[in-house]
Amino acid sequence: MRRQERLTAKQKPRKCPKCGSAKVAMILYGLPAMGPELARDLEAGKIVLGGCCTSDDDPCWQCADCGAEIRRTTG
């Protein structure tokens, strides 16, 4: 099993650090209420759903093209 490279950024990157795609989406955790705005953002790839179980080390963003997950650095 290959270990996935750990990608980090201080803020949402303009391009994916792995593949260079500009389609970097925010990951939304929890159980959001589905409405027209959320549906549009999901369809456009601006947001991806991250599930309802969270930890202290969850990624904040995900590349819509290659699936790379990017975590926020604090320092």
C-alpha positions in Angstrom: 0.0 0.0 0.0 1.4 3.4 -1.0 1.4 6.2 1.5 -0.3 9.3 0.2 1.8 12.5 0.2 0.7 15.0 2.9 -0.2 18.3 1.3 -0.6 21.5 3.4 -1.3 25.2 2.9 -1.9 28.2 5.0 -4.9 29.2 2.9 -6.9 27.8 0.1 -4.5 27.2 -2.8 -5.4 28.7 -6.2 -4.0 25.5 -7.8 -3.7 21.9 -6.6 -0.1 21.4 -5.4 -0.2 17.8 -6.9 -1.7 18.2 -10.4 -1.9 22.0 -11.0 -5.7 22.0 -11.4 -7.5 25.2 -10.5 -10.5 23.2 -9.3 -9.8 23.2 -5.5 -13.0 22.7 -3.5 -13.7 23.5 0.2 -14.6 20.4 2.2 -17.9 20.8 4.1 -18.3 18.6 7.2 -21.4 17.7 9.1 -24.9 17.2 8.0 -25.7 20.3 5.9 -29.3 21.2 4.9 -29.5 20.8 1.1 -30.7 23.9 -0.6 -30.4 25.5 -4.1 -27.1 27.3 -3.2 -25.4 24.3 -1.8 -26.6 22.2 -4.7 -25.1 24.7 -7.2 -21.8 24.8 -5.3 -21.6 21.0 -5.2 -22.4 20.8 -9.0 -19.8 23.5 -9.8 -17.1 21.7 -7.7 -16.7 24.6 -5.3 -17.7 22.4 -2.3 -17.3 18.6 -1.6 -19.0 16.8 1.3 -16.6 15.4 3.9 -19.0 13.4 6.0 -20.2 13.9 9.6 -17.4 12.3 11.5 -14.5 14.6 12.1 -11.1 14.7 13.8 -8.4 17.2 14.6 -6.5 16.3 11.4 -9.1 16.5 8.6 -8.3 18.2 5.3 -9.9 21.6 4.5 -9.7 21.4 0.7 -9.8 18.7 -2.1 -8.8 18.8 -5.7 -11.8 18.1 -7.9 -9.6 16.6 -10.6 -7.1 14.3 -8.8 -8.7 14.0 -5.4 -5.7 15.3 -3.5 -6.6 16.4 0.1 -5.0 19.5 1.5 -4.7 20.3 5.2 -4.5 23.8 6.7 -1.2 24.6 8.5 -1.4 26.7 11.6 2.1 28.2 11.6 
